[in-house]
C-alpha cells in the first residue's frame, strides 16, 4: 500500500492491504489502530497477538488454519486500560445481526459474465434513464415472512423491471448495518454486504443477472456518518479515529457519528469503499446520501461551507471517474450550492446528477391541493423551469416520501379514492415530459 497516499487521503485501494486476505499460508489479518497499546485477533475462541508492522500504526498476523466464513474480530487494548472488541473496519463480510463479528471472505470466488455490459455501459447523459428505487428487504418477502436472498431476487426483480420499463435499479444501502429500521443508512460494515440477504457472492450473482438482462444497478452509498455501535468504527482504537472528537460537530442529526473528512486516513477509507463497490461488485453507479450535510457544517447553511468535506468530495469523485468513467455518481443534495454536477477539474463537485428535491416537494404539494386552489399555486409546477439548466438534475419520488405515515404517492393525491388515480397518472406524465432523468420509488 502507498502509505503516504493513505495518510494524505489520496488512495482508493486501502482494502487491498487492510482487512482479512487469503494467502498461500492461510489468512493474513491487518488493521489500522495507531493509538492502541496492543491489538489481538479474536479467532476460534482464542486471542492471537498481532505484531506492529510498517510505521507501527498497523497490526498484522497470519493464521494458517483460517478459512472463508471464519468469524473474527479485533481486541483493542486502549491507553486508558480498557479493552474493546471491534469488527474489522475493512471486513468483507459480517455475521447476521445481532451478531457482529467479521467473516473471512474469498473475494475472488465469483466469476462475472457481464463483460459486454461493462464494456458498453455509459453514464447515461445522452440516453434515457428510468430508475427503480427499492429496499431489498421490503420489496417482496416469502410467504414465511423471510427475506429473499440476493440471488433469489434476481429472476422476479428482473421480470418486474423489464415489464415496467425500467433500465436501472437503485438499492438502498446494502452495506452491513445493525438496525433494520435504518434501511441501511447507519453502517457498521462499509465493505461488507449485509448478511440479511445472503453472501457477497450472491449479491454479485444478482448484479450479474441484471446486467445480462440489460439492467444497470446503482447503490446508495453513505459517506457522511456511521453507526454509534461500540463494536464498529466508533472510538476504534480508543480515540476518535474516524469521527470528530467533539460532539458539536461529531454527532449528526440522526444521532450517529459524523466522519471527520479532514483526516487523510478517513478519506482513504471512504474512497476505497466507494471504489470497492464499483470495482468488486460491478455496480454501475453510486447515489451518495445526505451530501447537503457535507457541503455545509451539519447541513446548516448558517454554519457555512465545510471546506474539508467539499474538497474530499472533489478528490473522491475525480478519482472514481478516472477509474470508472462510465459509472454514474449521483448526489442527494437539497441545497443551491453551485457546481454540484460540474466536473471536479472545472471547480465543481464532480457528480453526474443531482436529485431535484425541490421539484419533488413542489409537485407533490401541488397535486395535494384541491382543484379550485391550484390556479393560484401554478408556480409550484413552473418554478423548476427557472433553474433546471443550472445542474444535471434527476427527478425523484423517493422512499422518504412514503415512510413514517406519509402515505403512498397515489394516496397523496387530492380527492376521494376514485379521483386519486387519474391525478397520479397526470403527475407521472408531467414527470416524464419534464427535463431531467427519472427515479421512482418501489410501490406497495
C-alpha positions as CSV (number, residue, x, y, z in Angstrom):
1,X,0.0,0.0,0.0
2,X,1.1,3.6,-0.6
3,X,1.3,4.7,3.0
4,X,2.0,8.3,2.1
5,X,-1.1,8.3,-0.1
6,X,-3.1,6.6,2.8
7,X,-2.2,9.3,5.3
8,X,-2.8,12.1,2.8
9,X,-6.1,10.8,1.6
10,X,-5.1,10.0,-2.0
11,X,-5.6,6.3,-2.4
12,X,-8.6,4.2,-3.5
13,X,-7.3,0.7,-2.7
14,X,-6.7,0.6,1.0
15,X,-8.9,-2.6,1.2
16,X,-6.2,-4.5,-0.8
17,X,-3.9,-4.2,2.2
18,X,-6.2,-3.8,5.2
19,X,-8.7,-6.4,6.2
20,X,-8.5,-10.2,6.0
21,X,-6.9,-11.7,2.9
22,X,-6.4,-15.3,1.8
23,X,-2.7,-16.0,1.2
24,X,-0.5,-19.0,0.4
25,X,-0.1,-20.0,4.1
26,X,-3.6,-19.1,5.4
27,X,-5.2,-15.8,6.0
28,X,-3.4,-12.5,6.8
29,X,-5.2,-10.1,9.0
30,X,-4.3,-6.4,9.1
31,X,-5.8,-3.4,10.9
32,X,-5.0,0.3,11.4
33,X,-5.0,1.3,15.1
34,X,-2.4,4.0,15.6
35,X,-3.4,4.8,19.2
36,X,-3.8,1.3,20.5
37,X,-1.4,-0.1,23.1
38,X,-1.8,-3.5,21.6
39,X,-4.2,-5.4,19.3
40,X,-5.2,-9.1,19.4
41,X,-7.1,-11.2,16.9
42,X,-10.0,-13.0,18.4
43,X,-10.4,-16.1,16.3
44,X,-11.7,-19.6,17.0
45,X,-12.3,-18.8,20.7
46,X,-8.8,-17.7,21.3
47,X,-6.8,-14.5,21.2
48,X,-3.8,-14.3,18.9
49,X,-1.3,-11.4,19.4
50,X,-0.8,-9.1,16.4
51,X,2.5,-7.6,15.6
52,X,3.1,-3.9,14.7
53,X,4.2,-3.5,11.1
54,X,5.1,-0.7,8.7
55,X,5.4,2.5,10.7
56,X,4.0,0.9,13.8
57,X,0.4,2.2,13.3
58,X,-0.7,-1.1,11.6
59,X,-1.1,-4.5,13.2
60,X,-0.7,-7.9,11.4
61,X,-0.9,-11.6,11.9
62,X,-1.1,-14.7,9.7
63,X,-3.3,-17.6,10.8
64,X,-2.6,-20.8,8.9
65,X,-5.8,-22.6,9.6
66,X,-8.2,-19.7,9.0
67,X,-10.7,-20.3,6.1
68,X,-13.5,-18.4,4.3
69,X,-16.5,-17.9,6.6
70,X,-14.3,-18.0,9.7
71,X,-15.6,-15.4,12.2
72,X,-13.1,-13.0,13.8
73,X,-12.8,-9.6,15.5
74,X,-10.0,-7.4,16.9
75,X,-9.4,-6.8,20.6
76,X,-8.1,-3.3,21.0
77,X,-6.1,-2.5,24.2
78,X,-6.6,1.2,24.8
79,X,-4.3,3.7,26.6
80,X,-7.0,4.1,29.4
81,X,-6.6,0.5,30.4
82,X,-9.9,-0.6,28.8
83,X,-10.1,-3.2,26.1
84,X,-12.8,-3.3,23.4
85,X,-13.7,-5.8,20.7
86,X,-14.4,-4.5,17.3
87,X,-15.4,-5.9,13.9
88,X,-12.9,-5.2,11.1
89,X,-13.4,-1.8,9.5
90,X,-12.2,-3.3,6.3
91,X,-14.0,-6.6,6.7
92,X,-15.6,-8.0,3.6
93,X,-18.5,-9.9,5.3
94,X,-20.2,-10.0,8.7
95,X,-22.4,-12.2,10.7
96,X,-26.2,-11.8,10.7
97,X,-27.3,-9.2,13.3
98,X,-27.4,-9.1,16.3
99,X,-24.1,-11.0,15.9
100,X,-21.5,-8.6,14.6
101,X,-18.2,-10.3,14.0
102,X,-16.4,-10.1,10.7
103,X,-16.1,-13.1,8.4
104,X,-13.2,-14.1,6.3
105,X,-14.2,-13.8,2.6
106,X,-12.8,-15.1,-0.6
107,X,-13.2,-12.0,-2.8
108,X,-12.3,-13.9,-6.0
109,X,-14.6,-16.9,-5.8
110,X,-17.3,-15.5,-8.1
111,X,-16.7,-15.1,-11.8
112,X,-18.8,-12.4,-13.6
113,X,-20.2,-13.0,-17.1
114,X,-21.1,-9.3,-17.8
115,X,-18.1,-8.3,-19.9
116,X,-20.2,-7.0,-22.7
117,X,-22.3,-4.9,-20.4
118,X,-19.3,-3.4,-18.6
119,X,-17.6,-2.6,-22.0
120,X,-20.7,-0.8,-23.5
121,X,-22.3,0.8,-20.4
122,X,-22.4,4.6,-20.1
123,X,-23.2,7.3,-17.6
124,X,-26.5,7.8,-19.5
125,X,-26.1,11.5,-20.1
126,X,-27.2,11.0,-23.6
127,X,-29.5,8.0,-23.0
128,X,-32.9,7.6,-21.3
129,X,-32.6,6.9,-17.6
130,X,-35.5,5.5,-15.6
131,X,-34.5,4.2,-12.2
132,X,-36.5,2.0,-9.9
133,X,-35.5,2.6,-6.2
134,X,-36.0,-0.2,-3.8
135,X,-35.2,-1.6,-0.4
136,X,-34.2,-5.3,-0.9
137,X,-35.7,-6.4,2.4
138,X,-39.2,-4.9,1.9
139,X,-39.7,-5.1,-1.9
140,X,-41.0,-8.7,-1.5
141,X,-40.9,-11.4,1.2
142,X,-41.5,-15.1,1.2
143,X,-44.8,-16.5,2.5
144,X,-42.9,-17.5,5.6
145,X,-42.0,-13.8,6.2
146,X,-38.3,-14.4,5.5
147,X,-36.3,-12.2,3.2
148,X,-35.4,-13.2,-0.3
149,X,-31.7,-13.8,-0.7
150,X,-29.8,-11.7,-3.2
151,X,-29.7,-14.5,-5.8
152,X,-33.3,-15.4,-5.2
153,X,-34.3,-11.8,-6.1
154,X,-32.6,-12.0,-9.5
155,X,-35.4,-13.6,-11.6
156,X,-38.5,-11.9,-10.1
157,X,-36.9,-8.5,-9.9
158,X,-35.6,-8.6,-13.5
159,X,-39.0,-9.6,-14.7
160,X,-40.7,-6.7,-12.8
161,X,-38.2,-4.1,-14.0
162,X,-38.4,-5.3,-17.6
163,X,-42.2,-5.4,-17.7
164,X,-42.4,-1.9,-16.1
165,X,-39.9,-0.2,-18.4
166,X,-37.1,0.5,-16.0
167,X,-33.5,0.3,-17.2
168,X,-31.8,0.8,-13.8
169,X,-32.5,-0.3,-10.3
170,X,-31.2,1.6,-7.2
171,X,-30.7,-0.3,-4.0
172,X,-30.9,1.4,-0.7
173,X,-27.6,0.7,1.2
174,X,-26.6,-2.9,1.3
175,X,-23.6,-2.2,3.5
176,X,-23.8,-4.0,6.8
177,X,-25.9,-2.2,9.4
178,X,-27.3,-3.2,12.9
179,X,-30.8,-1.9,12.7
180,X,-33.5,-2.9,10.2
181,X,-35.4,0.3,10.6
182,X,-32.4,2.4,9.4
183,X,-32.9,0.9,5.9
184,X,-29.1,0.6,5.8
185,X,-28.2,4.3,6.3
186,X,-26.3,3.8,9.5
187,X,-23.4,1.4,8.6
188,X,-21.1,-0.7,10.6
189,X,-19.5,-2.6,7.7
190,X,-18.6,-0.3,4.8
191,X,-17.0,-3.1,2.8
192,X,-19.5,-5.9,3.8
193,X,-22.8,-6.6,2.1
194,X,-25.4,-7.1,4.7
195,X,-25.8,-10.8,5.5
196,X,-29.6,-10.3,5.9
197,X,-29.9,-11.2,2.2
198,X,-27.1,-13.6,1.8
199,X,-23.4,-13.6,0.9
200,X,-21.1,-11.3,-1.2
201,X,-21.1,-13.9,-4.0
202,X,-24.9,-14.0,-4.0
203,X,-25.0,-10.2,-4.4
204,X,-22.6,-10.4,-7.3
205,X,-24.8,-13.1,-8.8
206,X,-27.8,-10.7,-8.6
207,X,-25.9,-7.9,-10.2
208,X,-24.5,-10.1,-12.9
209,X,-28.0,-11.4,-13.7
210,X,-29.4,-7.9,-14.0
211,X,-26.6,-6.9,-16.3
212,X,-27.1,-9.9,-18.6
213,X,-30.7,-8.7,-19.0
214,X,-29.7,-5.1,-19.8
215,X,-30.4,-3.5,-16.4
216,X,-27.9,-1.3,-14.6
217,X,-27.5,-1.3,-10.8
218,X,-26.9,1.7,-8.6
219,X,-26.0,1.6,-4.9
220,X,-26.9,4.1,-2.2
221,X,-23.5,5.0,-0.5
222,X,-23.2,6.8,2.8
223,X,-20.1,8.9,3.1
224,X,-21.4,11.3,5.8
225,X,-21.8,9.3,9.0
226,X,-21.7,5.8,10.6
227,X,-23.5,3.9,13.4
228,X,-22.5,4.5,17.0
229,X,-22.4,0.8,18.0
230,X,-19.2,0.3,20.1
231,X,-18.1,-2.8,18.2
232,X,-17.7,-0.9,14.9
233,X,-15.9,2.3,13.9
234,X,-16.7,4.5,17.0
235,X,-13.6,5.1,19.1
236,X,-12.0,2.3,17.2
237,X,-8.5,2.5,18.7
238,X,-9.7,4.2,21.9
239,X,-9.7,7.6,20.2
240,X,-11.9,9.3,17.7
241,X,-10.1,7.7,14.7
242,X,-12.9,8.1,12.2
243,X,-15.1,10.7,13.8
244,X,-14.8,14.2,15.2
245,X,-13.6,14.3,18.8
246,X,-16.2,17.0,19.7
247,X,-19.9,16.4,19.9
248,X,-20.7,19.8,18.5
249,X,-19.7,18.6,15.0
250,X,-19.3,14.9,15.8
251,X,-22.9,13.9,16.3
252,X,-25.2,14.0,13.3
253,X,-28.9,14.9,13.2
254,X,-29.6,11.2,13.3
255,X,-27.6,10.6,16.4
256,X,-24.8,8.9,14.5
257,X,-21.1,9.7,14.3
258,X,-20.0,12.2,11.6
259,X,-16.9,11.2,9.6
260,X,-14.0,13.7,10.0
261,X,-13.3,14.3,6.3
262,X,-10.2,16.4,7.0
263,X,-8.3,13.3,8.0
264,X,-6.4,11.6,5.2
265,X,-7.0,8.1,6.7
266,X,-10.7,8.7,6.7
267,X,-10.7,10.0,3.1
268,X,-8.7,6.9,2.0
269,X,-11.2,4.7,3.9
270,X,-14.2,6.2,2.2
271,X,-12.7,6.5,-1.2
272,X,-11.6,2.9,-1.1
273,X,-15.1,1.8,0.0
274,X,-16.7,3.7,-2.9
275,X,-14.2,2.2,-5.4
276,X,-14.6,-1.3,-3.9
277,X,-18.4,-1.4,-4.7
278,X,-17.8,-0.3,-8.2
279,X,-14.8,-2.5,-8.9
280,X,-15.5,-5.7,-7.0
281,X,-19.3,-5.9,-7.4
282,X,-19.7,-4.2,-10.8
283,X,-22.2,-1.6,-9.5
284,X,-22.8,1.0,-12.3
285,X,-23.1,4.0,-10.1
286,X,-23.3,5.4,-6.5
287,X,-26.1,7.6,-5.2
288,X,-24.4,9.4,-2.3
289,X,-26.6,10.1,0.6
290,X,-27.0,13.4,2.6
291,X,-24.5,15.4,0.5
292,X,-26.1,18.6,2.0
293,X,-24.6,17.6,5.3
294,X,-21.2,17.5,3.8
295,X,-21.4,20.8,1.9
296,X,-22.5,22.7,4.9
297,X,-21.5,22.0,8.5
298,X,-24.2,19.7,9.9
299,X,-26.3,20.6,6.9
300,X,-26.8,24.1,8.3
301,X,-26.1,26.9,5.8
302,X,-25.8,29.4,8.7
303,X,-22.7,27.5,9.9
304,X,-21.0,27.9,6.5
305,X,-19.4,25.6,4.0
306,X,-17.4,22.7,5.3
307,X,-14.3,23.2,3.1
308,X,-12.6,19.9,4.0
309,X,-15.6,17.8,3.2
310,X,-16.2,19.7,-0.1
311,X,-12.5,19.1,-1.0
312,X,-12.9,15.5,-0.2
313,X,-15.9,15.1,-2.5
314,X,-14.0,16.7,-5.3
315,X,-11.0,14.4,-4.8
316,X,-13.1,11.3,-4.4
317,X,-15.3,11.9,-7.4
318,X,-12.4,12.8,-9.6
319,X,-10.6,9.6,-8.7
320,X,-13.7,7.5,-9.1
321,X,-14.4,8.9,-12.6
322,X,-10.8,8.3,-13.6
323,X,-11.2,4.7,-12.6
324,X,-14.8,4.2,-13.7
325,X,-15.5,6.8,-16.4
326,X,-18.8,5.2,-17.4
327,X,-20.3,4.9,-13.9
328,X,-22.8,7.4,-12.5
329,X,-22.2,9.5,-9.4
330,X,-25.4,11.0,-8.0
331,X,-25.8,13.5,-5.2
332,X,-28.7,13.6,-2.9
333,X,-28.5,17.4,-2.3
334,X,-31.3,19.8,-1.4
335,X,-29.1,23.0,-1.4
336,X,-28.5,25.5,-4.1
337,X,-24.7,25.1,-3.8
338,X,-23.4,25.8,-7.3
339,X,-21.5,23.3,-9.5
340,X,-22.6,20.0,-7.9
341,X,-22.7,18.4,-11.4
342,X,-19.7,20.3,-12.8
343,X,-16.6,18.2,-13.3
344,X,-14.1,18.4,-10.4
345,X,-11.3,19.6,-12.7
346,X,-13.6,22.6,-13.6
347,X,-14.2,23.5,-9.9
348,X,-17.3,21.5,-9.4
349,X,-18.1,18.6,-7.0
350,X,-17.8,16.1,-9.9
351,X,-21.2,14.4,-9.7
352,X,-23.0,13.4,-12.9
353,X,-26.5,14.1,-11.5
354,X,-28.2,15.8,-8.6
355,X,-31.6,14.9,-7.1
356,X,-34.1,17.7,-7.6
357,X,-35.8,17.5,-4.2
358,X,-37.3,20.9,-4.6
359,X,-39.2,19.7,-7.7
360,X,-40.4,16.7,-5.9
361,X,-41.8,18.6,-2.9
362,X,-43.4,21.3,-5.1
363,X,-45.0,18.8,-7.4
364,X,-46.5,16.7,-4.6
365,X,-47.8,19.8,-2.8
366,X,-49.5,20.9,-6.0
367,X,-51.3,17.6,-6.5
368,X,-52.4,17.6,-2.9
369,X,-54.3,20.8,-3.4
370,X,-58.0,20.8,-4.3
371,X,-58.6,21.8,-7.9
372,X,-60.0,25.2,-7.0
373,X,-56.8,26.2,-5.3
374,X,-54.4,25.1,-8.0
375,X,-54.7,28.2,-10.3
376,X,-53.1,30.5,-7.7
377,X,-50.4,27.9,-7.0
378,X,-49.3,27.2,-10.6
379,X,-45.8,28.3,-9.7
380,X,-45.2,25.0,-7.9
381,X,-45.2,23.4,-11.3
382,X,-43.3,26.1,-13.2
383,X,-40.7,27.1,-10.7
384,X,-38.3,24.3,-11.6
385,X,-38.2,25.6,-15.2
386,X,-36.3,28.6,-13.7
387,X,-33.3,26.6,-12.6
388,X,-33.3,23.2,-14.3
389,X,-30.5,24.2,-16.6
390,X,-28.2,25.0,-13.6
391,X,-27.4,21.4,-12.9
392,X,-27.9,17.9,-14.5
393,X,-31.0,17.0,-12.4
394,X,-32.6,13.7,-11.7
395,X,-36.2,13.8,-10.7
396,X,-37.0,11.6,-7.7
397,X,-40.1,10.3,-6.0
398,X,-38.0,8.7,-3.3
399,X,-38.5,6.3,-0.4
400,X,-38.6,9.2,2.0
401,X,-42.0,10.2,0.7
402,X,-43.8,7.1,1.7
403,X,-42.4,6.3,5.2
404,X,-43.4,7.3,8.7
405,X,-47.1,7.6,7.8
406,X,-46.6,9.8,4.8
407,X,-48.8,7.6,2.6
408,X,-48.2,6.2,-0.9
409,X,-47.9,8.5,-3.9
410,X,-51.5,7.7,-5.0
411,X,-52.8,8.4,-1.5
412,X,-51.2,11.8,-1.5
413,X,-53.3,12.9,-4.4
414,X,-56.3,15.2,-3.7
415,X,-59.8,13.8,-3.6
416,X,-61.7,10.6,-2.9
417,X,-60.3,7.2,-3.7
418,X,-61.5,7.1,-7.3
419,X,-60.3,10.6,-8.0
420,X,-56.7,9.9,-6.9
421,X,-55.6,7.6,-9.7
422,X,-56.1,9.8,-12.7
423,X,-54.3,12.6,-10.9
424,X,-51.4,10.2,-10.1
425,X,-51.3,9.3,-13.9
426,X,-51.2,13.0,-14.8
427,X,-48.4,13.7,-12.3
428,X,-46.3,10.8,-13.6
429,X,-46.9,12.1,-17.2
430,X,-45.7,15.5,-16.1
431,X,-42.6,13.9,-14.6
432,X,-41.9,12.0,-17.8
433,X,-42.0,15.1,-20.0
434,X,-40.2,17.3,-17.6
435,X,-36.5,17.8,-18.4
436,X,-34.3,15.5,-16.3
437,X,-33.7,11.9,-15.7
438,X,-36.2,9.9,-13.6
439,X,-36.1,8.0,-10.3
440,X,-39.2,6.4,-8.9
441,X,-39.7,4.5,-5.6
442,X,-41.0,1.0,-5.3
443,X,-44.7,0.7,-4.8
444,X,-46.7,-1.1,-2.1
